[in-house]
Amino acid sequence: MSRIPRGPAPTGLYLVTPDEADTARLLARVAPLLREGPAWLQYRNKTAGDTLRWEQAVALQPLCEAAGVPLIVNDDVGLAEGIGAAGVHLGEDDGDIAAARDLLGPDAIVGASCYDDIGRARRAVAAGASYVAFGAFFPTATKATTRRATTRLLHDAKPLGVPLVAIGGITPENAKPILDAGADLVAVVGGVFDAPDPVAAVRAYLFRFESPTRSS
């Protein structure tokens, strides 16, 4: 059975960092966004080596703590454990969910990419995943993928009893059907960090989560 961290289930924007080689610039880009209240921040840098990844993750951790935003590390359980991050997010080739749970403990956030595969989501939750992520829902420039998720997956995954994350080309303009289908969070990289005004972009995403009408 999945062990979800204590407290209410999160909803809202799951902010994911871009590939940024300059640590000072990364912090300058992230800091004002944390003040807007994203649910989580994922540190993801596919172009960085181990030294830079450690440097950046260490630097992000106190920013997140000060803002009250859990920091989740992409792909690297050892890095998450080493810096005391709130958790880790694992793709299908990034390690074992149960092993990550055992290393990070019962209160850690352990996420799993499930792409377009409800069976993988069920197995991940059984292994101890705190949440499952589906996508891509729309074309995206962040990651090369041929897998396309549908809103039906979100309906089918609701009985799993964990937060559902939608990712892939989601904008404030196209998010409503995904939220209506049951997504608890939307994970975003370019929709925020490539926007002319990232703070305004964060606010536009968060507006989509306002009840009761999901900002129709």
C-alpha positions in Angstrom: 0.0 0.0 0.0 1.3 3.5 -0.8 2.4 5.6 2.1 1.4 9.2 1.3 3.1 12.0 3.4 0.9 13.4 6.2 -1.3 16.3 5.6 -3.9 17.1 2.9 -3.4 15.8 -0.6 -1.7 18.5 -2.7 -3.4 20.2 -5.7 -2.2 22.9 -8.0 1.0 23.6 -9.9 3.9 21.1 -9.9 6.7 23.4 -11.1 9.7 21.6 -12.8 13.0 23.4 -13.3 14.5 23.9 -16.8 17.9 22.8 -17.9 20.0 25.7 -16.5 23.8 25.6 -16.3 24.1 28.7 -14.2 23.2 28.0 -10.6 22.8 31.7 -9.6 20.5 32.3 -12.6 18.5 29.2 -11.7 17.9 30.4 -8.2 17.0 33.9 -9.5 14.5 32.3 -11.8 13.0 30.0 -9.2 12.8 32.2 -6.1 10.0 34.6 -7.2 7.9 31.7 -8.4 8.1 29.9 -5.1 6.5 32.9 -3.5 3.4 32.4 -5.7 2.6 29.1 -4.0 3.2 26.1 -6.3 2.4 22.8 -4.6 5.8 21.2 -5.3 9.1 22.0 -7.1 10.9 19.3 -8.9 14.6 19.8 -9.6 15.3 18.5 -13.1 18.4 19.2 -15.1 19.1 16.6 -17.8 22.2 18.4 -19.1 24.1 18.7 -15.8 26.8 16.5 -14.5 26.8 15.1 -11.0 28.7 18.0 -9.5 26.4 20.7 -10.9 23.3 18.7 -10.0 24.5 18.5 -6.4 25.4 22.1 -6.3 22.0 23.2 -7.7 19.9 20.8 -5.6 21.7 21.9 -2.4 21.1 25.6 -3.3 17.4 25.0 -4.0 16.7 23.2 -0.8 16.8 26.2 1.6 14.8 28.3 -0.9 12.1 25.6 -0.9 12.2 25.2 2.8 11.8 29.0 3.3 8.8 29.1 0.9 7.2 25.9 2.4 7.4 24.2 -1.0 8.5 20.6 -1.0 11.6 19.9 -3.2 11.4 16.7 -5.2 14.5 15.5 -7.1 14.2 14.0 -10.6 15.6 10.6 -11.2 18.2 10.5 -8.4 17.3 8.8 -5.2 20.8 9.2 -3.8 20.8 13.0 -4.4 17.3 13.3 -2.8 18.5 11.4 0.2 21.8 13.3 0.4 20.3 16.8 0.5 17.3 15.9 2.6 14.8 16.7 -0.2 11.1 16.0 0.4 11.2 13.2 -2.2 12.1 11.8 -5.6 10.5 11.4 -9.0 11.3 8.2 -11.0 10.8 7.3 -14.6 10.7 3.8 -15.8 14.5 3.5 -16.1 15.4 5.5 -13.0 15.2 2.9 -10.2 12.8 0.9 -8.1 9.9 2.5 -6.4 10.0 0.2 -3.4 13.8 0.7 -3.0 13.3 4.5 -3.1 10.6 4.2 -0.4 12.8 2.1 1.8 15.7 4.6 1.5 13.8 7.8 1.9 11.3 6.6 4.5 7.5 6.5 5.0 6.9 10.2 4.8 8.9 10.9 1.6 7.2 11.9 -1.6 7.9 9.2 -4.2 6.5 9.8 -7.6 6.4 7.6 -10.7 6.1 8.5 -14.4 3.4 6.2 -15.8 3.2 7.8 -19.3 0.1 6.2 -20.9 0.1 3.0 -18.8 -2.5 2.4 -16.1 -0.9 -0.9 -15.3 2.3 0.8 -14.5 0.5 3.2 -12.3 -1.2 0.4 -10.3 2.2 -1.4 -9.8 3.8 1.9 -8.7 1.2 2.5 -6.1 1.4 -1.0 -4.8 5.2 -0.6 -4.5 4.8 2.6 -2.4 4.4 5.5 -4.8 2.9 8.7 -3.3 1.7 9.9 -6.7 1.6 8.9 -10.3 2.1 11.1 -13.3 0.6 10.6 -16.8 1.6 12.3 -20.1 2.3 13.7 -22.5 -1.3 15.1 -22.9 -0.2 17.6 -25.6 2.8 18.1 -27.8 5.8 19.3 -25.7 9.3 20.6 -26.5 10.6 19.6 -23.1 11.0 15.9 -23.7 10.9 13.8 -26.8 8.1 11.3 -26.4 5.8 9.3 -28.6 3.5 8.4 -25.7 0.2 10.3 -25.5 -2.0 10.2 -22.5 -5.8 10.7 -22.5 -8.2 12.0 -20.0 -9.6 8.4 -19.7 -6.4 7.5 -17.9 -7.2 10.0 -15.2 -10.7 8.6 -14.7 -9.3 5.1 -14.5 -6.6 6.1 -12.1 -8.8 7.8 -9.5 -9.5 4.6 -7.6 -5.8 4.3 -6.9 -6.2 6.8 -4.1 -3.1 8.9 -4.7 -2.6 12.3 -6.3 -2.6 12.3 -10.1 -0.2 14.5 -12.0 -0.7 15.5 -15.6 2.2 16.6 -17.7 3.1 17.5 -21.3 2.2 20.7 -23.1 -0.4 21.8 -20.6 -1.3 25.5 -20.6 -3.8 27.6 -18.6 -5.9 27.6 -21.8 -6.1 23.8 -22.3 -5.9 22.6 -18.7 -9.6 22.6 -17.8 -10.6 19.2 -19.4 -7.6 17.6 -17.7 -8.6 19.0 -14.3 -12.2 18.1 -14.8 -11.1 14.5 -15.6 -9.4 14.2 -12.2 -5.8 15.6 -12.4 -4.8 16.9 -9.0 -1.7 18.7 -10.2 -0.2 19.8 -13.5 3.5 19.6 -14.0 5.0 22.4 -16.1 8.4 23.4 -17.3 8.3 25.5 -20.5 4.8 26.9 -19.8 6.3 28.9 -16.9 10.0 29.2 -17.5 9.7 30.1 -21.2 6.9 32.5 -20.7 7.5 36.3 -21.1 6.4 36.8 -17.5 6.9 33.6 -15.5 5.2 35.0 -12.4 2.1 35.8 -14.4 2.2 32.4 -15.9 2.3 30.7 -12.5 -0.7 32.8 -11.4 -2.6 31.8 -14.6 -2.1 28.1 -13.8 -3.1 28.5 -10.2 -6.2 30.4 -11.3 -7.3 27.2 -13.0 -7.5 25.4 -9.7 -9.8 27.8 -8.1 -13.1 26.2 -7.1 -16.0 25.6 -7.6 -16.0 25.7 -11.4 -12.3 25.1 -12.2 -12.2 28.6 -13.7 -14.3 27.8 -16.7 
